[in-house]
């Protein structure tokens, strides 16, 4: 089972425009709503890839009810913490020219009792999951060591899609795999990483601090993978981009599914990149299938950087 956990779900609005003009009245040619946000996207993608999936998150208001109904229809096992504040709304604006604009509402503060309850439920679910994916931002009033508090003394294989100090504080607990994108990696190491060599150096520093595997994606560019034993470059297949939102989450879900099935890590990353490729050419985030993902995954090229 894949267990996806996080405190930042989204009720997502997707608006399509022929041409977006800043400062003008813009009329969308289509509008859509769906459940989204990192924690939901990971669970949805993992389920689409054929894996039994469970989810722990928080919801509130009518937006939360809509999310719960959609996840129930997809037969994903859910454990919801109910809060009074309505679940946030984020808006994706797609311009026919290919430009994507994301309007993000931050996660609202929650009561300390909710944060404590999340920890308790997280530890219960993690103990029975094959792979636990901890992903997304946390409320601003959560303590700085909240991520570390979650995984401390829990015997699970953790895939962490988080960043910054919160990520650094988890490294003493040796997470199985961490997956920041390039921008998030720069924010974590607090340094500009202008080229591949500097990115690899930063990744290897995280390996030495405790991360067993580090995977860094960079949009349509190559994905880099490091461990204490080697460094690899994986080139994704080229696709016609429709909506990039959810690609990183689909990557995380594919990796988790591959690892849970016993694949080698590089093969699991390849599966994740296949899911990300399928996601990129879809309007709705994380709605992927194993058949199409597997076809894309076969097109991913892997090379050892030491041998390049």
LINCOR-V846697 format. One record per residue. N is the residue number from 1. RES is the residue in one small letter. SS is DSSP state (h for helix, s for strand, l for the rest). OMEGA is omega as a letter, one per 40 degrees, with the letter a starting at -180 (none if undefined). NEAR is the number of other C-alpha atoms within 8 Angstrom. Layout:
BEGIN
N/RES/SS/OMEGA/NEAR + N/RES/SS/OMEGA/NEAR
END
This chain:
BEGIN
1/x/l/i/11 + 2/x/s/i/17 + 3/x/s/i/16 + 4/x/s/a/16 + 5/x/s/i/13 + 6/x/l/a/14 + 7/x/l/a/12 + 8/x/l/i/13 + 9/x/l/a/16 + 10/x/s/i/12 + 11/x/s/a/17 + 12/x/s/i/13 + 13/x/s/i/12 + 14/x/s/a/11 + 15/x/s/i/13 + 16/x/s/i/12 + 17/x/s/i/14 + 18/x/l/i/9 + 19/x/l/a/7 + 20/x/l/i/7 + 21/x/l/a/7 + 22/x/l/i/4 + 23/x/l/a/4 + 24/x/l/i/5 + 25/x/l/a/5 + 26/x/l/i/7 + 27/x/l/a/5 + 28/x/l/i/9 + 29/x/l/i/8 + 30/x/s/i/7 + 31/x/s/a/9 + 32/x/s/i/7 + 33/x/s/i/8 + 34/x/s/i/10 + 35/x/s/a/14 + 36/x/s/a/12 + 37/x/l/a/13 + 38/x/h/a/13 + 39/x/h/i/19 + 40/x/h/a/13 + 41/x/h/i/15 + 42/x/h/a/15 + 43/x/h/a/16 + 44/x/h/a/13 + 45/x/h/i/17 + 46/x/h/i/17 + 47/x/h/i/11 + 48/x/h/i/11 + 49/x/l/i/12 + 50/x/l/a/8 + 51/x/l/i/10 + 52/x/l/a/9 + 53/x/s/i/13 + 54/x/s/a/13 + 55/x/s/i/14 + 56/x/s/i/14 + 57/x/s/i/14 + 58/x/s/i/11 + 59/x/s/i/15 + 60/x/l/i/13 + 61/x/h/a/11 + 62/x/h/i/8 + 63/x/h/i/13 + 64/x/h/i/12 + 65/x/h/i/10 + 66/x/h/i/10 + 67/x/h/a/12 + 68/x/h/i/8 + 69/x/h/a/8 + 70/x/h/i/10 + 71/x/h/i/12 + 72/x/h/i/10 + 73/x/h/i/7 + 74/x/l/i/7 + 75/x/l/i/6 + 76/x/l/i/14 + 77/x/s/a/8 + 78/x/s/i/9 + 79/x/s/a/8 + 80/x/s/i/8 + 81/x/s/a/10 + 82/x/s/a/7 + 83/x/l/a/10 + 84/x/l/a/6 + 85/x/l/i/7 + 86/x/l/i/11 + 87/x/l/a/13 + 88/x/l/i/12 + 89/x/s/i/11 + 90/x/s/a/12 + 91/x/s/i/11 + 92/x/s/i/13 + 93/x/s/a/12 + 94/x/s/i/13 + 95/x/s/a/12 + 96/x/l/i/9 + 97/x/l/i/6 + 98/x/l/i/8 + 99/x/l/i/7 + 100/x/s/i/10 + 101/x/s/a/7 + 102/x/s/i/8 + 103/x/s/a/8 + 104/x/l/i/7 + 105/x/l/a/7 + 106/x/l/i/5 + 107/x/l/i/11 + 108/x/l/i/8 + 109/x/l/i/8 + 110/x/l/i/9 + 111/x/l/a/6 + 112/x/h/i/7 + 113/x/h/i/6 + 114/x/h/i/9 + 115/x/h/i/10 + 116/x/h/i/8 + 117/x/h/i/8 + 118/x/h/i/10 + 119/x/h/a/10 + 120/x/h/a/8 + 121/x/h/i/9 + 122/x/h/a/11 + 123/x/h/i/11 + 124/x/h/a/8 + 125/x/h/a/9 + 126/x/h/a/13 + 127/x/l/a/9 + 128/x/l/a/7 + 129/x/l/i/11 + 130/x/l/i/10 + 131/x/s/i/15 + 132/x/s/i/15 + 133/x/s/i/15 + 134/x/s/a/13 + 135/x/s/i/12 + 136/x/l/a/12 + 137/x/l/i/9 + 138/x/l/i/9 + 139/x/l/a/10 + 140/x/l/a/7 + 141/x/l/i/6 + 142/x/l/i/10 + 143/x/l/a/5 + 144/x/l/a/7 + 145/x/l/a/8 + 146/x/h/i/9 + 147/x/h/i/11 + 148/x/h/i/12 + 149/x/h/a/8 + 150/x/h/a/9 + 151/x/h/a/11 + 152/x/l/i/7 + 153/x/l/i/4 + 154/x/l/a/8 + 155/x/l/i/6 + 156/x/l/i/10 + 157/x/s/a/9 + 158/x/s/i/12 + 159/x/s/a/15 + 160/x/s/i/12 + 161/x/s/a/12 + 162/x/l/a/13 + 163/x/l/i/12 + 164/x/h/a/11 + 165/x/h/i/8 + 166/x/h/i/13 + 167/x/h/a/13 + 168/x/h/a/9 + 169/x/l/i/10 + 170/x/l/a/12 + 171/x/h/i/12 + 172/x/h/i/7 + 173/x/h/i/9 + 174/x/l/i/9 + 175/x/l/a/14 + 176/x/l/a/10 + 177/x/s/i/12 + 178/x/s/a/13 + 179/x/l/i/13 + 180/x/l/i/13 + 181/x/s/a/11 + 182/x/h/i/10 + 183/x/h/i/7 + 184/x/h/i/10 + 185/x/h/i/13 + 186/x/h/i/11 + 187/x/h/a/10 + 188/x/h/a/11 + 189/x/h/i/8 + 190/x/l/a/6 + 191/x/l/i/6 + 192/x/l/a/5 + 193/x/l/a/8 + 194/x/l/a/6 + 195/x/l/a/6 + 196/x/h/a/7 + 197/x/h/a/6 + 198/x/h/i/9 + 199/x/h/i/11 + 200/x/h/i/11 + 201/x/h/i/8 + 202/x/h/i/10 + 203/x/h/a/11 + 204/x/h/i/12 + 205/x/h/i/8 + 206/x/h/i/11 + 207/x/h/a/14 + 208/x/h/i/8 + 209/x/h/i/8 + 210/x/l/a/11 + 211/x/l/a/15 + 212/x/l/i/11 + 213/x/s/i/12 + 214/x/s/i/15 + 215/x/s/a/13 + 216/x/s/i/13 + 217/x/s/a/13 + 218/x/l/i/9 + 219/x/l/a/5 + 220/x/l/i/6 + 221/x/l/a/8 + 222/x/l/i/11 + 223/x/s/a/12 + 224/x/s/a/12 + 225/x/s/i/13 + 226/x/s/i/15 + 227/x/s/i/12 + 228/x/l/a/9 + 229/x/l/a/5 + 230/x/s/a/8 + 231/x/s/a/12 + 232/x/s/i/11 + 233/x/s/a/12 + 234/x/s/a/13 + 235/x/s/a/10 + 236/x/l/i/14 + 237/x/l/i/9 + 238/x/l/a/6 + 239/x/l/i/7 + 240/x/l/a/6 + 241/x/l/i/8 + 242/x/l/a/9 + 243/x/l/a/13 + 244/x/l/a/11 + 245/x/l/i/8 + 246/x/l/a/14 + 247/x/h/i/14 + 248/x/h/i/10 + 249/x/h/i/14 + 250/x/h/i/19 + 251/x/h/i/15 + 252/x/h/a/14 + 253/x/h/i/13 + 254/x/h/i/18 + 255/x/h/a/14 + 256/x/h/i/15 + 257/x/h/i/13 + 258/x/h/i/16 + 259/x/h/a/12 + 260/x/h/i/11 + 261/x/l/i/6 + 262/x/l/i/6 + 263/x/l/i/9 + 264/x/l/a/8 + 265/x/h/a/9 + 266/x/h/i/7 + 267/x/h/i/9 + 268/x/h/i/15 + 269/x/h/i/12 + 270/x/h/i/13 + 271/x/h/i/15 + 272/x/h/i/16 + 273/x/h/i/15 + 274/x/h/i/20 + 275/x/h/i/19 + 276/x/h/i/14 + 277/x/h/i/15 + 278/x/h/i/12 + 279/x/h/a/18 + 280/x/h/a/16 + 281/x/l/i/12 + 282/x/l/i/10 + 283/x/l/a/8 + 284/x/l/a/8 + 285/x/l/i/13 + 286/x/l/i/13 + 287/x/l/a/10 + 288/x/l/i/13 + 289/x/l/a/11 + 290/x/h/a/9 + 291/x/h/a/6 + 292/x/h/i/10 + 293/x/h/a/15 + 294/x/h/i/11 + 295/x/h/i/9 + 296/x/h/a/14 + 297/x/h/i/13 + 298/x/l/a/8 + 299/x/l/i/8 + 300/x/l/a/13 + 301/x/s/a/7 + 302/x/s/i/8 + 303/x/s/i/9 + 304/x/s/a/10 + 305/x/h/i/8 + 306/x/h/a/6 + 307/x/h/a/5 + 308/x/l/none/5
END
